[in-house]
Amino acid sequence: MNKVLPDAEVLSHTQELARRLAHGPAKAQAMIKRALNQAHELPLERVLELEAGYQAVASRQPDFAEGVAAFREKRQPRFSP
């Protein structure tokens, strides 16, 4: 996501983004980072295969179930550290 902000708002916006990322699903975020790092080196077909594999792994993690439950219950998720 790109965003243009006045100088006075950059630090608070960045800190809020960092806080949100720090409280997110760590294993899923690691897989996203890995996929992004691999995507520029591989053909599209292989990238799509990797993404499907990562999604299959992520869907079996406790954080996935917590995210779905939090969404259904209209509350903030409590992801594992």
C-alpha positions as CSV (number, residue, x, y, z in Angstrom):
1,M,0.0,0.0,0.0
2,N,1.3,3.4,-0.9
3,K,0.2,6.5,0.9
4,V,1.2,10.2,0.8
5,L,1.1,11.9,4.2
6,P,2.0,15.3,5.6
7,D,5.4,15.2,7.3
8,A,3.8,15.6,10.7
9,E,1.7,12.4,10.3
10,V,4.4,10.0,8.9
11,L,5.8,8.8,12.2
12,S,2.5,8.1,13.9
13,H,1.2,6.3,10.7
14,T,4.4,4.2,10.5
15,Q,4.2,3.3,14.2
16,E,0.6,2.2,13.9
17,L,1.4,0.1,10.8
18,A,4.3,-1.5,12.7
19,R,2.0,-2.2,15.7
20,R,-0.6,-3.9,13.5
21,L,2.0,-6.0,11.8
22,A,3.6,-7.0,15.1
23,H,0.2,-8.3,16.3
24,G,-0.6,-10.1,13.1
25,P,-0.3,-13.8,12.3
26,A,3.5,-14.3,12.3
27,K,3.7,-17.6,10.4
28,A,1.3,-16.4,7.7
29,Q,3.3,-13.1,7.4
30,A,6.5,-15.1,7.1
31,M,5.0,-17.1,4.2
32,I,3.9,-14.0,2.5
33,K,7.4,-12.5,2.8
34,R,8.9,-15.7,1.4
35,A,6.5,-15.8,-1.5
36,L,7.2,-12.1,-2.4
37,N,10.9,-12.7,-2.3
38,Q,10.6,-15.7,-4.6
39,A,8.1,-14.2,-7.0
40,H,10.5,-12.0,-8.9
41,E,12.8,-15.0,-9.6
42,L,10.3,-17.6,-10.9
43,P,7.9,-18.0,-13.8
44,L,4.3,-17.1,-13.0
45,E,3.1,-20.7,-13.1
46,R,5.6,-21.7,-10.4
47,V,4.7,-18.6,-8.3
48,L,1.1,-19.6,-8.4
49,E,1.9,-23.2,-7.4
50,L,3.9,-21.9,-4.4
51,E,1.1,-19.6,-3.4
52,A,-1.4,-22.4,-3.5
53,G,1.0,-24.5,-1.3
54,Y,1.4,-21.6,1.2
55,Q,-2.3,-21.1,1.4
56,A,-2.8,-24.8,2.1
57,V,-0.3,-24.7,4.9
58,A,-1.7,-21.4,6.3
59,S,-5.2,-22.7,6.3
60,R,-4.2,-25.5,8.7
61,Q,-2.6,-23.1,11.3
62,P,-4.3,-22.2,14.5
63,D,-4.1,-18.5,13.6
64,F,-6.3,-19.2,10.5
65,A,-9.0,-20.6,12.7
66,E,-8.6,-17.7,15.2
67,G,-8.9,-15.2,12.3
68,V,-12.1,-16.8,11.0
69,A,-13.6,-17.0,14.6
70,A,-12.7,-13.4,15.3
71,F,-14.3,-12.3,12.0
72,R,-17.5,-14.2,12.8
73,E,-17.6,-12.9,16.3
74,K,-16.9,-9.4,15.2
75,R,-13.9,-9.0,17.5
76,Q,-10.1,-8.4,17.1
77,P,-8.2,-11.6,16.6
78,R,-5.7,-12.9,19.1
79,F,-2.9,-14.4,17.0
80,S,-0.1,-16.5,18.5
81,P,3.2,-14.7,18.9
